[in-house]
Amino acid sequence: MPHPMPSLGSFSLMLALALSAYALLAGTLSLWSTAKGRPLAVSSAQLGETSRRAGIATFWCVSVAAFALVWAAFSNDYSVDYVLHHTNRDLIPVYKFSALWSGQEGSLLLWAWLLATYGFVMRLRHKVDVALTAYASTILAAIQLFFLLLLVFAAPPFAIVPGGIAPKDGFGLNPLLQYPEMVIHPPMLYLGYVGFSIPFAFALGALMMRYPGEKWIHITRRWTMVTWLFLTCGICLGMHWAYAVLGWGGYWGWDPVENASLMPWLAATAFLHSVMMQEKRGMMKGWNVWLIFITFMLSILGTLLTRAGLVSSVHAFAQSSIGDWFVGFLLLVAVVCLFTFFLQRDHLVADNKLESLVSRESSFLFNNLILLAACFTVLWGTLFPVLSEYVQGSKVTMGAPFYNKVAVPIGLGLLFLTGVGPLLAWRATSLRSIRRNFVLPCLSILVMAGSLIATGLRPWEEDDPTSSLYSLVCFSLSAGVITAIVTEFLRGAAVVRTQTGKNLLASTLLLTRRNTRRYGGYIIHFGIVVMFIGLAGAAFNQSKEMEMHFGDSVQIGSWKLVCNSYSQDTNANYDTDYALMDVFHNGKKITQLAPERRFYTASQQTSTVVAIHSTLSRDLYVVFEGRNPQTDRPILKVFLNPLVNWIWIGVLIVILGTAIALVPSLTPSRAPVALPAKAPPAETPAFTAVTAQAKNAAGPSHA
């Protein structure tokens, strides 16, 4: 007998749809009444309040629906078609829970639930600015309405199996998703995708109501940073999953769905940098509005690419009719944004103009242009197969060489600006300041380049010098950027140490607490540089593939692997073939690795479980690729991948820096400063210089 939970889930979604429609209608009428000064039968304030409460109620209804789907999975209710196709009885509980987002319908329900959750929090905090939040709440209700329409009419997650007769067991979860990180990666990615709806709603609302000043940016800054962090974590978890599960030896293959998550990240990164110009100098107002519009639309596009099956990918779902829904929604969003922008464009006139190419403003501008160039490159390469099929009837796929040819130089340009930007002054930078700030970073670049060349990294001596040359440039620039960041911390800490008498470490911590946004940003930049160092190591990857019987060995670099034995194992969920490999480094046994190949009974699919021995300098990566059908001997592939761990360490540093940047800075009244007993005269040049440095170290900054 079918469980009543699916009926409850379907009813909850229909009720949520009605509530979202009411929230949109009531909110629109309230805003129209207020803007036009035309009274309604019910006051606009009361109507707006009922709209807000309807939005809050939507959250509870969608939450009930999500709970109902998870309950159906855990109770093995195979009368629900979605549960039948994405779970089975022997699936461990944590993967039954992840079934919520393993298929198209469930992932759309997750989208709708996260959107309702974000909206719930935003509406509870409406007093931060009642008028602006009313606009944002109404816009959010429109987005919510679209996803609920999809769930009720186009992709219902509680559809009953044809014939209504429930099978005894399900088809199981995709083996590629039966990995611990896949319990975290999709929700993180979706928290990023969905979260950009909030700054989008505030930006569009602020433009509609001609909101004065930049308060909408201050309100959404933490929303945007948290969302950006979620998306960053989601992308990097996906990279690690691809590295540890897919068994091809890499972590980023320019897969269309990987690209789909990268595009909004690039646009959001540009926005986070660009809004500083609007806050500090009142510049680039129209640019910033369009950056957040584009970020949101790219998030919707990413969902379209994954959920509608428009592109071929190990991450994407099968071809689906919901693609037309998403295309229509994207066109509607674009039309609304264009109409509102042209209607209110006189409200976005900049307060100041660019005064010098050697300034903080110009570095932000170039940073934006490079990020958008990267975004356009990825967008073009991702959509080209779809466009080519539409025009000429056959798909033409853009491979990794196309992306690398463009993306690597763009990445090096971004790395350069990461170091240069913070060293430039607002408005214009003097020649004296350039000499003072750039001498040490430039020396670091030259010393690193010379050291690498001396130790044997000479691209001009290789048959294909491009990748080695890029790595040489990347390592050298990284040294310069790290020097610039460390120098900024040391200069500020020295001033705080003069003021307070604390040691260098305590002064650095106090400096960071006084301006968390600025120094948290420096730590984020440092993390990005560490990731670049890890990415540059890919130029020196090595690999070998061979059949290996008992006692056979393979040498790769200074590492030797000896086949100890092969074995098999069986459990209720899958059968396993695995090899035991003894690992030697310079003749000394280091560890034993056991790469696996699994066959999942329910889905009748195979997958690999990679064995990795990681150090700070390199990864030894072993894949059990299967057996030779002619000899029945196992085939193993071994990779030696330098510096991969630096990527994951860099991600952790980025997370730390973002967390610090989100913490409110110490106010001057709370910041402990030990003043000298007798201050020097105001005209003393040394005292004037120290005071200026102290203001620079402790005062508010948008760097």
C-alpha positions in Angstrom: 0.0 0.0 0.0 1.5 3.4 -1.0 2.6 5.6 1.9 0.6 8.8 2.4 3.7 10.9 2.4 3.7 11.3 -1.5 0.2 12.7 -1.3 1.2 15.1 1.4 4.2 16.2 -0.7 2.1 16.8 -3.8 -0.4 18.8 -1.7 2.3 20.9 -0.1 3.8 21.8 -3.4 0.4 22.9 -4.8 -0.2 25.0 -1.6 3.2 26.5 -1.9 2.4 27.4 -5.5 -0.8 29.2 -4.5 1.1 31.0 -1.7 3.9 32.2 -4.0 1.3 33.4 -6.5 -0.4 35.3 -3.8 2.9 36.7 -2.5 3.7 38.0 -6.0 0.3 39.4 -6.7 -0.1 41.1 -3.3 3.4 42.4 -3.2 3.1 43.8 -6.7 -0.2 45.6 -5.9 1.2 47.0 -2.6 4.3 48.4 -4.4 2.2 49.8 -7.3 -0.2 51.4 -4.8 2.7 53.0 -2.9 4.6 54.2 -6.0 1.5 55.7 -7.7 -0.2 57.0 -4.5 -3.4 55.2 -5.4 -5.2 53.8 -2.4 -6.7 50.2 -2.4 -9.5 48.6 -0.5 -6.8 47.3 1.9 -3.8 49.5 2.8 -0.6 48.9 0.9 1.2 48.3 4.1 -1.2 45.5 5.1 -1.2 44.0 1.7 2.7 44.1 1.7 2.7 42.4 5.1 0.4 39.6 3.9 2.7 39.1 0.9 5.7 38.8 3.2 3.9 36.3 5.4 2.8 34.3 2.4 6.4 34.1 1.4 7.3 32.8 4.8 4.5 30.2 4.7 5.9 29.0 1.3 9.0 28.0 3.1 7.1 25.7 5.4 5.2 24.1 2.6 8.2 23.4 0.4 10.0 22.1 3.5 7.1 19.6 4.1 7.4 18.5 0.4 11.2 18.0 0.7 10.7 16.0 3.9 8.1 13.8 2.2 10.4 12.9 -0.6 13.2 12.0 1.8 10.8 10.0 3.9 9.6 8.1 0.8 13.2 7.2 0.0 13.9 6.0 3.6 10.7 4.0 3.8 11.4 2.3 0.4 8.2 3.6 -1.1 8.7 2.4 -4.7 5.3 3.5 -5.7 7.0 6.9 -6.2 8.7 6.8 -9.6 11.5 9.1 -8.5 12.3 6.9 -5.4 12.2 3.8 -7.7 14.8 5.2 -10.1 17.2 6.6 -7.6 17.3 4.3 -4.5 17.2 0.7 -3.6 16.8 -1.3 -0.3 20.5 -2.0 0.2 21.6 1.6 -0.3 23.2 3.0 2.9 21.1 5.7 4.7 23.4 8.7 3.8 23.0 8.0 0.1 19.3 7.5 0.4 19.2 11.0 1.8 21.3 12.3 -1.1 18.7 10.8 -3.5 16.9 14.1 -2.9 19.2 15.8 -5.5 20.4 12.8 -7.5 17.7 13.2 -10.2 16.1 16.0 -12.1 12.8 16.3 -10.1 14.5 16.0 -6.7 17.2 18.5 -7.6 14.6 21.0 -8.7 12.8 20.5 -5.4 16.1 21.2 -3.6 16.4 24.4 -5.7 12.9 25.5 -4.6 13.5 24.6 -1.0 16.8 26.5 -0.8 15.2 29.5 -2.5 12.4 29.3 0.0 14.9 29.1 2.9 16.9 32.1 1.7 13.6 34.0 1.3 12.5 33.0 4.8 15.7 34.4 6.3 15.5 37.6 4.2 11.8 38.2 5.1 12.5 37.7 8.8 15.1 40.4 8.6 12.9 42.8 6.6 13.3 45.6 9.1 16.8 46.2 7.8 15.0 48.3 5.2 11.3 47.6 4.9 10.7 49.3 1.6 13.6 47.8 -0.3 13.0 44.3 1.2 9.4 44.5 0.0 10.6 44.9 -3.6 13.2 42.1 -3.1 10.6 39.8 -1.5 8.2 40.3 -4.4 10.9 39.6 -7.0 11.9 36.5 -5.0 8.3 35.3 -5.0 8.3 35.5 -8.8 11.4 33.3 -9.0 9.9 30.9 -6.5 6.7 30.8 -8.6 8.6 29.6 -11.6 10.3 26.7 -9.8 7.0 25.6 -8.2 5.3 25.7 -11.6 8.0 23.4 -12.8 7.6 21.0 -9.8 3.8 20.9 -10.1 3.3 20.7 -13.9 6.6 19.8 -15.7 8.8 17.7 -13.3 6.6 16.4 -10.4 8.8 14.6 -7.8 5.9 12.6 -6.4 4.7 11.0 -9.7 3.4 7.5 -9.2 5.0 4.6 -11.2 3.0 3.6 -14.4 0.3 1.1 -13.5 0.4 2.0 -9.8 2.1 -1.3 -8.9 5.2 -0.7 -6.7 8.2 -3.0 -7.5 9.9 -4.8 -4.6 13.2 -2.9 -5.1 14.5 0.2 -6.8 17.1 0.6 -9.6 19.7 2.1 -7.2 21.7 5.3 -7.1 24.2 6.2 -9.8 27.5 4.6 -8.7 29.3 7.8 -9.5 27.2 9.5 -6.8 28.0 6.9 -4.1 30.9 8.8 -2.7 31.0 10.8 0.6 31.7 14.2 -1.1 28.6 13.8 -3.3 26.5 14.1 -0.1 28.0 17.7 0.3 29.0 18.8 -3.2 25.5 19.3 -4.8 24.0 21.1 -1.9 27.0 23.5 -1.7 26.8 24.1 -5.4 23.0 24.8 -5.1 23.5 27.1 -2.1 25.7 29.1 -4.4 23.4 29.0 -7.4 20.3 29.8 -5.5 21.9 32.3 -3.1 22.6 34.8 -5.9 18.8 35.3 -6.2 19.0 37.5 -3.0 21.5 40.1 -4.3 19.8 40.0 -7.7 16.4 40.7 -6.1 17.8 43.6 -4.0 19.7 45.1 -7.0 16.6 44.9 -9.3 14.4 46.2 -6.5 16.8 49.1 -5.8 16.8 50.0 -9.5 13.0 49.8 -9.8 12.5 52.1 -6.8 15.4 54.4 -7.6 17.0 53.6 -4.3 19.3 56.4 -3.1 22.9 55.7 -2.2 24.6 52.4 -2.0 22.8 50.9 1.0 21.6 48.0 -1.1 25.2 47.0 -1.6 25.9 47.1 2.2 22.7 45.0 2.8 23.7 42.4 0.3 27.5 42.3 0.8 27.4 39.4 3.3 24.7 37.6 1.3 26.9 37.8 -1.8 30.1 36.8 0.0 28.5 33.8 1.7 26.9 32.7 -1.5 30.2 33.1 -3.3 31.9 31.0 -0.7 29.3 28.2 -1.0 29.8 28.2 -4.8 33.6 28.2 -4.3 33.3 25.2 -2.0 30.9 23.4 -4.3 33.2 23.8 -7.3 36.3 22.6 -5.4 34.4 19.7 -3.9 33.4 18.8 -7.4 37.0 19.0 -8.5 38.1 16.7 -5.7 35.3 14.3 -6.6 36.3 14.2 -10.2 39.9 13.6 -9.1 39.1 10.8 -6.7 36.3 9.0 -8.5 36.4 9.4 -12.2 39.9 7.9 -12.5 41.3 9.9 -15.3 44.0 11.5 -13.3 42.8 15.1 -13.4 40.5 17.4 -11.5 39.2 19.8 -14.2 38.4 18.7 -17.7 36.3 21.7 -18.9 33.2 19.5 -18.8 30.1 21.6 -19.7 28.6 21.2 -16.2 31.9 22.2 -14.6 31.8 25.2 -16.8 28.2 25.9 -15.8 29.3 26.4 -12.2 32.4 28.4 -13.1 30.6 31.1 -15.1 28.5 32.5 -12.3 31.6 32.3 -10.0 33.6 34.4 -12.4 30.8 37.0 -12.7 30.2 37.1 -8.9 34.0 37.5 -8.3 34.0 40.5 -10.7 30.9 41.9 -8.8 32.5 41.6 -5.4 35.6 43.6 -6.6 33.6 46.1 -8.6 31.2 47.2 -5.9 34.2 48.5 -3.9 34.5 51.3 -6.6 30.8 52.2 -6.1 31.2 52.3 -2.3 34.4 54.2 -2.3 34.1 56.5 -5.3 30.5 56.2 -6.6 31.6 54.7 -9.9 30.5 51.8 -12.1 26.9 51.8 -10.8 25.4 50.5 -14.0 28.2 48.0 -14.5 27.6 46.6 -11.0 23.9 46.2 -11.5 24.6 44.3 -14.7 27.2 42.1 -13.1 24.7 40.8 -10.5 22.0 40.5 -13.2 24.5 38.4 -15.3 25.5 36.3 -12.3 21.9 35.4 -11.5 21.1 34.6 -15.2 24.3 32.4 -15.4 23.1 30.5 -12.3 19.8 29.8 -14.1 21.7 28.9 -17.2 23.9 26.5 -15.2 20.7 24.8 -13.8 19.3 24.6 -17.4 22.5 23.0 -18.8 22.5 20.4 -16.0 18.8 19.6 -15.6 17.6 19.8 -19.1 20.2 17.6 -20.7 21.3 20.2 -23.3 25.0 19.1 -23.0 26.7 15.8 -22.8 28.4 15.3 -19.4 28.9 12.8 -16.6 27.1 15.3 -14.4 24.1 16.1 -16.6 20.7 14.4 -16.7 19.0 13.0 -19.8 17.2 15.2 -22.4 14.1 16.8 -20.9 11.2 19.0 -21.8 11.9 21.4 -19.0 14.5 23.1 -21.2 11.8 25.2 -22.9 10.6 26.4 -19.5 14.1 27.5 -18.5 14.7 29.3 -21.8 11.4 31.1 -21.5 12.2 32.1 -17.9 15.7 33.3 -18.9 14.2 35.4 -21.7 11.7 36.9 -19.3 14.4 37.8 -16.8 16.5 39.4 -19.5 13.6 41.5 -20.7 12.7 42.7 -17.2 16.3 43.6 -16.5 16.8 45.5 -19.8 13.5 47.3 -19.5 14.2 48.4 -15.9 17.8 49.4 -16.7 16.8 51.6 -19.7 13.9 53.1 -17.7 16.1 54.0 -14.7 19.5 54.4 -16.4 19.7 58.1 -15.4 19.7 57.0 -11.8 23.0 55.1 -12.4 25.2 58.1 -13.4 28.6 57.8 -11.8 29.7 60.4 -9.2 33.3 60.4 -10.4 35.4 59.4 -13.4 38.6 57.4 -13.8 41.5 59.9 -13.2 44.5 57.7 -13.8 45.4 54.3 -15.4 47.8 53.8 -12.5 45.2 53.6 -9.7 43.2 51.2 -7.6 40.1 52.0 -9.8 41.9 51.0 -13.0 43.1 47.7 -11.4 39.5 46.9 -10.5 38.4 47.8 -14.0 41.0 45.6 -15.7 40.2 42.8 -13.2 36.6 43.0 -14.2 37.4 43.0 -17.9 39.6 39.9 -17.6 37.1 38.0 -15.5 34.3 38.8 -18.0 36.6 37.7 -20.9 37.2 34.4 -19.1 33.4 34.1 -18.5 32.6 34.8 -22.1 35.3 32.2 -23.3 33.8 29.5 -21.1 30.2 30.4 -22.1 31.1 30.3 -25.8 32.9 27.0 -25.5 30.1 25.5 -23.5 27.2 26.6 -25.8 29.1 26.0 -29.0 28.0 22.3 -29.3 24.3 23.4 -28.8 24.6 26.2 -31.3 26.5 24.1 -33.9 23.8 21.4 -33.7 21.1 24.0 -34.1 22.8 25.6 -37.2 24.3 22.6 -39.0 22.6 19.6 -37.4 25.7 18.1 -35.8 27.4 18.8 -32.4 31.0 20.2 -32.5 32.5 20.0 -29.1 35.2 22.4 -27.8 37.9 20.4 -26.1 40.4 21.2 -23.3 43.0 22.6 -25.8 40.6 25.4 -26.8 39.9 26.5 -23.2 43.5 26.2 -22.1 44.8 28.3 -25.0 42.6 31.2 -23.8 42.1 30.5 -20.1 45.7 30.1 -19.0 46.9 33.5 -20.2 43.7 35.1 -18.7 44.5 33.3 -15.4 48.0 34.6 -15.4 46.7 38.1 -16.0 44.4 37.8 -13.0 47.2 36.5 -10.9 49.3 39.6 -11.8 46.4 41.9 -10.9 45.9 40.1 -7.6 49.3 41.4 -6.6 49.3 44.8 -8.2 45.8 46.0 -7.3 46.2 46.3 -3.5 49.5 48.2 -3.9 47.9 51.0 -5.9 46.3 54.1 -4.4 42.8 55.4 -5.1 42.5 58.1 -7.8 46.3 58.1 -8.7 49.5 56.4 -7.6 52.6 58.5 -7.3 56.0 57.3 -8.8 57.4 57.3 -5.3 54.7 55.0 -4.0 55.3 52.7 -7.0 59.0 52.4 -6.2 58.3 51.8 -2.5 55.6 49.2 -3.0 56.8 47.3 -6.0 60.5 46.8 -5.4 60.3 43.7 -3.1 57.6 41.9 -5.2 59.6 42.5 -8.4 62.8 41.2 -6.7 60.8 38.1 -5.6 59.7 37.5 -9.1 63.2 37.7 -10.5 64.7 35.5 -7.7 62.0 32.8 -8.2 62.4 32.8 -12.0 66.2 32.6 -11.7 66.0 29.8 -9.1 63.7 27.7 -11.3 65.8 28.2 -14.3 68.9 27.2 -12.3 67.2 24.0 -11.1 66.4 22.9 -14.6 63.1 24.5 -15.6 64.1 25.7 -19.1 61.1 25.8 -21.4 63.2 26.8 -24.4 65.0 23.5 -24.3 61.8 21.4 -24.6 59.9 20.2 -27.7 56.6 21.8 -26.5 57.6 24.7 -24.3 54.2 26.3 -23.8 53.1 24.5 -20.6 56.5 24.8 -19.0 56.7 28.5 -19.8 53.3 29.1 -18.3 54.3 27.3 -15.2 57.5 29.3 -14.9 55.6 32.5 -15.2 52.9 31.3 -12.7 55.5 30.3 -10.1 57.4 33.6 -10.5 54.3 35.8 -10.3 53.0 33.8 -7.3 56.2 34.6 -5.5 55.7 38.3 -6.2 52.1 38.3 -5.1 52.8 36.5 -1.9 55.6 39.0 -1.1 53.2 41.9 -1.8 50.6 40.4 0.6 53.1 39.6 3.3 54.6 43.1 3.0 51.1 44.7 3.5 50.6 42.7 6.7 54.0 43.5 8.0 53.8 47.2 7.3 50.4 47.5 9.1 51.5 45.3 12.0 54.6 47.4 12.5 52.4 50.5 12.9 50.1 48.7 15.4 53.1 47.4 17.3 54.4 51.0 17.6 51.0 52.0 18.9 50.4 49.2 21.4 53.7 47.6 22.2 52.4 44.1 21.4 54.6 41.5 19.7 54.5 41.1 15.9 51.9 38.2 15.9 49.5 39.9 18.3 49.9 43.1 16.3 49.1 41.3 13.1 45.9 39.7 14.7 44.8 43.1 16.0 45.5 44.7 12.6 43.3 42.1 10.9 40.5 42.6 13.5 40.5 46.3 12.9 39.8 45.9 9.2 38.6 42.4 8.6 37.3 43.1 5.2 40.6 44.4 3.9 42.9 41.8 5.5 40.4 39.0 5.0 40.5 39.9 1.3 44.3 39.6 1.4 44.1 36.1 2.9 41.6 35.2 0.2 44.1 36.4 -2.4 46.8 34.4 -0.7 44.6 31.3 -0.9 44.0 31.9 -4.7 47.7 32.2 -5.2 48.3 28.9 -3.4 45.7 27.3 -5.7 47.5 28.7 -8.8 50.7 27.1 -7.6 48.9 23.8 -7.4 47.3 24.2 -10.9 50.7 25.1 -12.4 52.0 21.7 -11.2 49.9 20.0 -13.9 52.5 20.9 -16.5 54.8 18.2 -15.0 52.3 15.3 -14.7 53.5 11.8 -15.7 51.5 8.6 -16.3 52.1 5.0 -17.2 49.6 2.2 -18.1 50.3 -1.6 -18.1 49.0 -5.1 -17.4 50.3 -6.2 -14.1 50.4 -9.8 -12.8 51.7 -10.9 -9.4 55.1 -9.6 -8.7 55.1 -7.2 -11.7 56.4 -3.7 -11.1 56.2 -0.2 -12.7 58.6 2.7 -12.2 57.4 6.3 -12.5 59.8 9.0 -11.5 61.5 8.0 -8.2 58.5 5.8 -7.2 58.1 2.1 -7.8 54.9 0.1 -7.5 55.0 -3.7 -7.1 51.9 -5.8 -7.5 51.4 -7.8 -4.3 48.1 -9.6 -5.0 44.6 -9.3 -6.4 41.4 -10.0 -4.5 37.6 -9.8 -4.7 34.9 -8.9 -2.2 31.1 -8.8 -2.2 28.4 -7.0 -0.2 24.7 -6.4 -0.6 25.3 -3.2 -2.7 28.3 -4.1 -5.0 31.0 -6.6 -5.9 34.7 -5.4 -5.8 37.8 -6.3 -7.7 40.9 -4.7 -6.1 44.7 -4.9 -6.3 47.2 -4.6 -3.4 50.2 -2.5 -4.5 53.4 -2.1 -2.5 54.8 1.5 -2.9 58.5 2.2 -2.8 60.3 5.6 -2.9 64.0 5.6 -3.6 64.1 1.9 -2.7 62.3 2.3 0.6 58.8 0.9 1.2 56.4 3.8 2.0 52.8 2.4 2.0 50.4 0.0 0.3 47.6 1.1 -2.1 44.5 -0.8 -3.0 42.7 0.6 -6.2 39.3 -0.9 -6.7 36.8 -1.5 -9.5 33.2 -2.0 -8.3 30.1 -3.6 -9.9 26.8 -2.3 -8.5 24.1 -5.0 -8.5 21.0 -2.8 -8.5 22.0 -0.5 -11.4 24.3 -3.0 -13.2 27.0 -0.3 -13.6 30.7 -0.2 -12.8 32.8 2.5 -11.2 36.4 2.9 -10.1 37.7 3.8 -6.6 41.1 5.4 -7.0 44.0 4.8 -4.6 46.0 8.0 -3.8 49.1 8.5 -1.8 49.4 12.2 -1.2 52.3 14.4 -0.1 52.8 18.1 -0.2 55.0 17.8 -3.3 53.1 15.2 -5.4 50.3 12.6 -5.6 50.8 9.0 -6.5 47.5 8.1 -8.2 46.6 4.5 -9.1 43.6 3.4 -11.1 42.3 -0.2 -11.6 41.0 0.1 -15.1 39.6 -3.4 -15.5 40.8 -6.7 -16.9 42.1 -7.5 -20.4 39.4 -9.7 -21.9 42.0 -11.7 -23.8 44.5 -12.5 -21.0 42.2 -11.8 -18.0 45.1 -9.8 -16.5 44.3 -6.6 -14.6 45.2 -3.3 -16.2 46.4 -0.5 -14.0 47.2 3.1 -14.7 49.6 5.1 -12.6 49.9 8.9 -12.4 52.4 11.1 -10.7 50.8 14.5 -10.2 52.9 17.3 -8.6 51.5 19.9 -6.2 47.9 18.8 -6.3 47.5 19.2 -2.5 48.3 22.9 -2.9 45.0 23.3 -4.6 43.0 21.9 -1.6 45.2 23.8 0.9 44.4 27.0 -1.1 40.7 26.3 -0.9 41.0 26.1 2.9 42.8 29.4 3.0 40.1 31.0 0.9 37.5 29.7 3.3 39.4 31.1 6.2 39.9 34.5 4.5 36.2 34.7 3.6 35.2 33.9 7.2 37.4 36.7 8.5 36.1 39.2 5.9 32.5 38.4 7.1 33.3 39.2 10.7 32.6 42.9 11.7 35.7 45.0 12.2 36.6 46.3 15.6 35.3 49.9 16.0 37.8 52.5 17.0 36.2 52.7 20.5 36.7 48.9 21.0 40.2 48.6 19.4 42.8 48.7 22.1 45.5 51.3 21.4 48.2 52.3 23.9 48.8 56.0 23.5 52.2 57.5 24.4 52.3 59.4 27.7 53.5 62.5 25.9 52.6 63.0 22.3 55.2 64.6 20.0 54.4 68.0 18.6 52.0 68.0 15.6 54.6 69.5 13.3 57.1 66.6 13.9 57.4 64.9 10.5 58.1 61.5 12.0 54.9 61.7 14.1 52.9 62.8 11.1 54.2 59.8 9.1 53.4 57.3 11.8 49.9 58.8 12.2 49.2 58.5 8.5 50.4 54.9 8.5 48.2 54.1 11.6 45.1 55.5 9.8 45.9 53.4 6.8 46.4 50.3 8.9 43.4 50.7 11.3 40.9 52.8 9.4 38.1 51.7 7.1 39.2 50.6 3.7 37.6 49.0 0.7 40.7 47.2 -0.6 
